[in-house]
Amino acid sequence: MKSSESTKGSKVSAKKLASKSVKAAAKVVAIKEKKIVGTAIKDTHMAGFVNFIREQGVVGMAVGLAIGTAAGDTVKKLVTAFIDPLVQLVVGSQQGLQSASFTVEVAGRKGEFLYGAFVSSLITLIAVAFVVYAIIHFLKLDKLDKKKD
């Protein structure tokens, strides 16, 4: 009986040993593959591109661009919903402001100056700048940026 039990025990330990050696061999192959791939990336122009993305903060810039686009759209809606009606109270209508102009005639030639479109755009710019300033100031986001020495 003892010989069959010792045979079973040696078979089990042989299986464990074989399993461990297979796992170790797979690990060695994986490490070698990583080194080969890493070497291939280092030897190509791709490495320069990857370093550029890491060093220049391209991912952060992309996130900022996406958030900025959404914020710009929100501010435009704010101007359309609240600022334009205030302008309409003063001027009469947004379309009236857009088409406001004056004509100058010199030596029989006429020039029409469409100042209304400029004033409307200027009002939008001031409103956008104020909203962005207010958001940054009230959320204290201006304190997040560390000064570079």
Contact map, one row per residue, 1 for C-alpha under 8 A:
11111000000000000000000000000000000000000000000000000000000000000000000000000000000000000000000000000000000000000000000000000000000000000000000000000
11111100000000000000000000000000000000000000000000000000000000000000000000000000000000000000000000000000000000000000000000000000000000000000000000000
11111110000000000000000000000000000000000000000000000000000000000000000000000000000000000000000000000000000000000000000000000000000000000000000000000
11111111000000000000000000000000000000000000000000000000000000000000000000000000000000000000000000000000000000000000000000000000000000000000000000000
11111111100000000000000000000000000000000000000000000000000000000000000000000000000000000000000000000000000000000000000000000000000000000000000000000
01111111110000000000000000000000000000000000000000000000000000000000000000000000000000000000000000000000000000000000000000000000000000000000000000000
00111111111000000000000000000000000000000000000000000000000000000000000000000000000000000000000000000000000000000000000000000000000000000000000000000
00011111111100000000000000000000000000000000000000000000000000000000000000000000000000000000000000000000000000000000000000000000000000000000000000000
00001111111110000000000000000000000000000000000000000000000000000000000000000000000000000000000000000000000000000000000000000000000000000000000000000
00000111111111000000000000000000000000000000000000000000000000000000000000000000000000000000000000000000000000000000000000000000000000000000000000000
00000011111111100000000000000000000000000000000000000000000000000000000000000000000000000000000000000000000000000000000000000000000000000000000000000
00000001111111110000000000000000000000000000000000000000000000000000000000000000000000000000000000000000000000000000000000000000000000000000000000000
00000000111111111000000000000000000000000000000000000000000000000000000000000000000000000000000000000000000000000000000000000000000000000000000000000
00000000011111111100000000000000000000000000000000000000000000000000000000000000000000000000000000000000000000000000000000000000000000000000000000000
00000000001111111110000000000000000000000000000000000000000000000000000000000000000000000000000000000000000000000000000000000000000000000000000000000
00000000000111111111000000000000000000000000000000000000000000000000000000000000000000000000000000000000000000000000000000000000000000000000000000000
00000000000011111111100000000000000000000000000000000000000000000000000000000000000000000000000000000000000000000000000000000000000000000000000000000
00000000000001111111110000000000000000000000000000000000000000000000000000000000000000000000000000000000000000000000000000000000000000000000000000000
00000000000000111111111000000000000000000000000000000000000000000000000000000000000000000000000000000000000000000000000000000000000000000000000000000
00000000000000011111111100000000000000000000000000000000000000000000000000000000000000000000000000000000000000000000000000000000000000000000000000000
00000000000000001111111110000000000000000000000000000000000000000000000000000000000000000000000000000000000000000000000000000000000000000000000000000
00000000000000000111111111000000000000000000000000000000000000000000000000000000000000000000000000000000000000000000000000000000000000000000000000000
00000000000000000011111111100000000000000000000000000000000000000000000000000000000000000000000000000000000000000000000000000000000000000000000000000
00000000000000000001111111110000000000000000000000000000000000000000000000000000000000000000000000000000000000000000000000000000000000000000000000000
00000000000000000000111111111000000000000000000000000000000000000000000000000000000000000000000000000000000000000000000000000000000000000000000000000
00000000000000000000011111111100000000000000000000000000000000000000000000000000000000000000000000000000000000000000000000000000000000000000000000000
00000000000000000000001111111110000000000000000000000000000000000000000000000000000000000000000000000000000000000000000000000000000000000000000000000
00000000000000000000000111111111000000000000000000000000000000000000000000000000000000000000000000000000000000000000000000000000000000000000000000000
00000000000000000000000011111111100000000000000000000000000000000000000000000000000000000000000000000000000000000000000000000000000000000000000000000
00000000000000000000000001111111110000000000000000000000000000000000000000000000000000000000000000000000000000000000000000000000000000000000000000000
00000000000000000000000000111111111000000000000000000000000000000000000000000000000000000000000000000000000000000000000000000000000000000000000000000
00000000000000000000000000011111111100000000000000000000000000000000000000000000000000000000000000000000000000000000000000000000000000000000000000000
00000000000000000000000000001111111110000000000000000000000000000000000000000000000000000000000000000000000000000000000000000000000000000000000000000
00000000000000000000000000000111111111000000000000000000000000000000000000000000000000000000000000000000000000000000000000000000000000000000000000000
00000000000000000000000000000011111111100000000000000000000000000000000000000000000000000000000000000000000000000000000000000000000000000000000000000
00000000000000000000000000000001111111110000000000000000000000000000000000000000000000000000000000000000000000000000000000000000000000000000000000000
00000000000000000000000000000000111111111000000000000000000000000000000000000000000000000000000000000000000000000000000000000000000000000000000000000
00000000000000000000000000000000011111111100000000000000000000000000000000000000000000000000000000000000000000000000000000000000000000000000000000000
00000000000000000000000000000000001111111110000000000000000000000000000000000000000000000000000000000000000000000000000000000000000000000000000000000
00000000000000000000000000000000000111111111000000000000000000000000000000000000000000000000000000000000000000000000000000000000000000000000000000000
00000000000000000000000000000000000011111111111000000000000000000000000000000000000000000000000000000000000000000000000000000000000000000000000000000
00000000000000000000000000000000000001111111111000000000000000000000000000000000000000000000000000000000000000000000000000000000000000000000000000000
00000000000000000000000000000000000000111111101000000000000000000000000000000000000000000000000000000000000000000000000000000000000000000000000000000
00000000000000000000000000000000000000011111111100000000000000000000000000000000000000000000000000000000000000000000000000000000000000000000000000000
00000000000000000000000000000000000000001111111110000000000000000000000000000000000000000000000000000000000000000000000000000000000000000000000000000
00000000000000000000000000000000000000001101111111000000000000000000000000000000000000000000000000000000000000000000000000000000000000000000000000000
00000000000000000000000000000000000000001111111111100000000000000000000000000000000000000000000000000000000000000000000000000000000000000000000000000
00000000000000000000000000000000000000000001111111110000000000000000000000000000000000000000000000000000000000000000000000000000000000000000000000000
00000000000000000000000000000000000000000000111111111000000000000000000000000000000000000000000000000000000000000000000000000000000000000000000000000
00000000000000000000000000000000000000000000011111111100000000000000000000000000000000000000000000000000000000000000000000000000000000000000000000000
00000000000000000000000000000000000000000000001111111110000000000000000000000000000000000000000000000000000000000000000000000000000000000000000000000
00000000000000000000000000000000000000000000000111111111000000000000000000000000000000000000000000000000000000000000000000000000000000000000000000000
00000000000000000000000000000000000000000000000011111111111000000000000000000000000000000000000000000000000000000000000000000000000000000000000000000
00000000000000000000000000000000000000000000000001111111110000000000000000000000000000000000000000000000000000000000000000000000000000000000000000000
00000000000000000000000000000000000000000000000000111111100000000000000000000000000000000000000000000000000000000000000000000000000000000000000000000
00000000000000000000000000000000000000000000000000011111110000000000000000000000000000000000000000000000000000000000000000000000000000000000000000000
00000000000000000000000000000000000000000000000000001111111110000000000000000000000000000000000000000000000000000000000000000000000000000000000000000
00000000000000000000000000000000000000000000000000001101111111000000000000000000000000000000000000000000000000000000000000000000000000000000000000000
00000000000000000000000000000000000000000000000000001000111111100000000000000000000000000000000000000000000000000000000000000000000000000000000000000
00000000000000000000000000000000000000000000000000000000111111110000000000000000000000000000000000000000000000000000000000000000000000000000000000000
00000000000000000000000000000000000000000000000000000000111111111000000000000000000000000000000000000000000000000000000000000000000000000000000000000
00000000000000000000000000000000000000000000000000000000011111111100000000000000000000000000000000000000000000000000000000000000000000000000000000000
00000000000000000000000000000000000000000000000000000000001111111110000000000000000000000000000000000000000000000000000000000000000000000000000000000
00000000000000000000000000000000000000000000000000000000000111111111000000000000000000000000000000000000000000000000000000000000000000000000000000000
00000000000000000000000000000000000000000000000000000000000011111111100000000000000000000000000000000000000000000000000000000000000000000000000000000
00000000000000000000000000000000000000000000000000000000000001111111110000000000000000000000000000000000000000000000000000000000000000000000000000000
00000000000000000000000000000000000000000000000000000000000000111111111000000000000000000000000000000000000000000000000000000000000000000000000000000
00000000000000000000000000000000000000000000000000000000000000011111111100000000000000000000000000000000000000000000000000000000000000000000000000000
00000000000000000000000000000000000000000000000000000000000000001111111110000000000000000000000000000000000000000000000000000000000000000000000000000
00000000000000000000000000000000000000000000000000000000000000000111111111000000000000000000000000000000000000000000000000000000000000000000000000000
00000000000000000000000000000000000000000000000000000000000000000011111111100000000000000000000000000000000000000000000000000000000000000000000000000
00000000000000000000000000000000000000000000000000000000000000000001111111110000000000000000000000000000000000000000000000000001000000000000000000000
00000000000000000000000000000000000000000000000000000000000000000000111111111000000000000000000000000000000000000000000000000000000000000000000000000
00000000000000000000000000000000000000000000000000000000000000000000011111111100000000000000000000000000000000000000000000000000000000000000000000000
00000000000000000000000000000000000000000000000000000000000000000000001111111110000000000000000000000000000000000000000000000001001000000000000000000
00000000000000000000000000000000000000000000000000000000000000000000000111111111000000000000000000000000000000000000000000010001000000000000000000000
00000000000000000000000000000000000000000000000000000000000000000000000011111111100000000000000000000000000000000000000000000000000000000000000000000
00000000000000000000000000000000000000000000000000000000000000000000000001111111111000000000000000000000000000000000000000000000000000000000000000000
00000000000000000000000000000000000000000000000000000000000000000000000000111111111100000000000000000000000000000000000000010011000000000000000000000
00000000000000000000000000000000000000000000000000000000000000000000000000011111111110000000000000000000000000000000000000000000000000000000000000000
00000000000000000000000000000000000000000000000000000000000000000000000000001111111110000000000000000000000000000000000000000000000000000000000000000
00000000000000000000000000000000000000000000000000000000000000000000000000000111111111000000000000000000000000000000000000000000000000000000000000000
00000000000000000000000000000000000000000000000000000000000000000000000000000111111111100000000000000000000000000000000000000010000000000000000000000
00000000000000000000000000000000000000000000000000000000000000000000000000000011111111110000010000000000000000000000000000000000000000000000000000000
00000000000000000000000000000000000000000000000000000000000000000000000000000001111111111000010000000000000000000000000000000000000000000000000000000
00000000000000000000000000000000000000000000000000000000000000000000000000000000011111111100000000000000000000000000000000000000000000000000000000000
00000000000000000000000000000000000000000000000000000000000000000000000000000000001111111111110000000000000000000000000000000000000000000000000000000
00000000000000000000000000000000000000000000000000000000000000000000000000000000000111111111110000000000000000000000000000000000000000000000000000000
00000000000000000000000000000000000000000000000000000000000000000000000000000000000011111111100000000000000000000000000000000000000000000000000000000
00000000000000000000000000000000000000000000000000000000000000000000000000000000000001111111000000000000000000000000000000000000000000000000000000000
00000000000000000000000000000000000000000000000000000000000000000000000000000000000000111111110110000000000000000000000000000000000000000000000000000
00000000000000000000000000000000000000000000000000000000000000000000000000000000000000111111110110000000000000000000000000000000000000000000000000000
00000000000000000000000000000000000000000000000000000000000000000000000000000000000000111011111110000000000000000000000000000000000000000000000000000
00000000000000000000000000000000000000000000000000000000000000000000000000000000000110110011111111000000000000000000000000000000000000000000000000000
00000000000000000000000000000000000000000000000000000000000000000000000000000000000000000000111111100000000000000000000000000000000000000000000000000
00000000000000000000000000000000000000000000000000000000000000000000000000000000000000000011111111110000000000000001000000000000000000000000000000000
00000000000000000000000000000000000000000000000000000000000000000000000000000000000000000011111111110000000000000001101100000000000000000000000000000
00000000000000000000000000000000000000000000000000000000000000000000000000000000000000000000011111110000000000000101110100000000000000000000000000000
00000000000000000000000000000000000000000000000000000000000000000000000000000000000000000000001111111000000000000101100000000000000000000000000000000
00000000000000000000000000000000000000000000000000000000000000000000000000000000000000000000000111111100000000000111100000000000000000000000000000000
00000000000000000000000000000000000000000000000000000000000000000000000000000000000000000000000000111110000000011111000000000000000000000000000000000
00000000000000000000000000000000000000000000000000000000000000000000000000000000000000000000000000011111000000011110000000000000000000000000000000000
00000000000000000000000000000000000000000000000000000000000000000000000000000000000000000000000000001111100001111000000000000000000000000000000000000
00000000000000000000000000000000000000000000000000000000000000000000000000000000000000000000000000000111110001111000000000000000000000000000000000000
00000000000000000000000000000000000000000000000000000000000000000000000000000000000000000000000000000011111111100000000000000000000000000000000000000
00000000000000000000000000000000000000000000000000000000000000000000000000000000000000000000000000000001111111000000000000000000000000000000000000000
00000000000000000000000000000000000000000000000000000000000000000000000000000000000000000000000000000000111110000000000000000000000000000000000000000
00000000000000000000000000000000000000000000000000000000000000000000000000000000000000000000000000000000111111000000000000000000000000000000000000000
00000000000000000000000000000000000000000000000000000000000000000000000000000000000000000000000000000000111111100000000000000000000000000000000000000
00000000000000000000000000000000000000000000000000000000000000000000000000000000000000000000000000000011110111110000000000000000000000000000000000000
00000000000000000000000000000000000000000000000000000000000000000000000000000000000000000000000000000011100011111000000000000000000000000000000000000
00000000000000000000000000000000000000000000000000000000000000000000000000000000000000000000000000001111000001111100000000000000000000000000000000000
00000000000000000000000000000000000000000000000000000000000000000000000000000000000000000000000000001111000000111110000000000000000000000000000000000
00000000000000000000000000000000000000000000000000000000000000000000000000000000000000000000000001111100000000011111110000000000000000000000000000000
00000000000000000000000000000000000000000000000000000000000000000000000000000000000000000000000000011100000000001111111000000000000000000000000000000
00000000000000000000000000000000000000000000000000000000000000000000000000000000000000000000000111111000000000000111111100000000000000000000000000000
00000000000000000000000000000000000000000000000000000000000000000000000000000000000000000000000011110000000000000111111110000000000000000000000000000
00000000000000000000000000000000000000000000000000000000000000000000000000000000000000000000000001000000000000000111111111000000000000000000000000000
00000000000000000000000000000000000000000000000000000000000000000000000000000000000000000000000010000000000000000011111111100000000000000000000000000
00000000000000000000000000000000000000000000000000000000000000000000000000000000000000000000000011000000000000000001111111110000000000000000000000000
00000000000000000000000000000000000000000000000000000000000000000000000000000000000000000000000000000000000000000000111111111000000000000000000000000
00000000000000000000000000000000000000000000000000000000000000000000000000000000000000000000000000000000000000000000011111111100000000000000000000000
00000000000000000000000000000000000000000000000000000000000000000000000000000000000000000000000000000000000000000000001111111110000000000000000000000
00000000000000000000000000000000000000000000000000000000000000000000000000010010000000000000000000000000000000000000000111111111000000000000000000000
00000000000000000000000000000000000000000000000000000000000000000000000000000000000000000000000000000000000000000000000011111111100000000000000000000
00000000000000000000000000000000000000000000000000000000000000000000000000000000000000000000000000000000000000000000000001111111110000000000000000000
00000000000000000000000000000000000000000000000000000000000000000000000000000010001000000000000000000000000000000000000000111111111000000000000000000
00000000000000000000000000000000000000000000000000000000000000000000000100110010000000000000000000000000000000000000000000011111111100000000000000000
00000000000000000000000000000000000000000000000000000000000000000000000000000000000000000000000000000000000000000000000000001111111110000000000000000
00000000000000000000000000000000000000000000000000000000000000000000000000000000000000000000000000000000000000000000000000000111111111000000000000000
00000000000000000000000000000000000000000000000000000000000000000000000000100000000000000000000000000000000000000000000000000011111111100000000000000
00000000000000000000000000000000000000000000000000000000000000000000000000000000000000000000000000000000000000000000000000000001111111110000000000000
00000000000000000000000000000000000000000000000000000000000000000000000000000000000000000000000000000000000000000000000000000000111111111000000000000
00000000000000000000000000000000000000000000000000000000000000000000000000000000000000000000000000000000000000000000000000000000011111111100000000000
00000000000000000000000000000000000000000000000000000000000000000000000000000000000000000000000000000000000000000000000000000000001111111110000000000
00000000000000000000000000000000000000000000000000000000000000000000000000000000000000000000000000000000000000000000000000000000000111111111110000000
00000000000000000000000000000000000000000000000000000000000000000000000000000000000000000000000000000000000000000000000000000000000011111111110000000
00000000000000000000000000000000000000000000000000000000000000000000000000000000000000000000000000000000000000000000000000000000000001111111100000000
00000000000000000000000000000000000000000000000000000000000000000000000000000000000000000000000000000000000000000000000000000000000000111111100000000
00000000000000000000000000000000000000000000000000000000000000000000000000000000000000000000000000000000000000000000000000000000000000011111111100000
00000000000000000000000000000000000000000000000000000000000000000000000000000000000000000000000000000000000000000000000000000000000000011111111110000
00000000000000000000000000000000000000000000000000000000000000000000000000000000000000000000000000000000000000000000000000000000000000011001111110000
00000000000000000000000000000000000000000000000000000000000000000000000000000000000000000000000000000000000000000000000000000000000000000001111111000
00000000000000000000000000000000000000000000000000000000000000000000000000000000000000000000000000000000000000000000000000000000000000000001111111000
00000000000000000000000000000000000000000000000000000000000000000000000000000000000000000000000000000000000000000000000000000000000000000000111111100
00000000000000000000000000000000000000000000000000000000000000000000000000000000000000000000000000000000000000000000000000000000000000000000001111110
00000000000000000000000000000000000000000000000000000000000000000000000000000000000000000000000000000000000000000000000000000000000000000000000011111
00000000000000000000000000000000000000000000000000000000000000000000000000000000000000000000000000000000000000000000000000000000000000000000000001111
00000000000000000000000000000000000000000000000000000000000000000000000000000000000000000000000000000000000000000000000000000000000000000000000000111
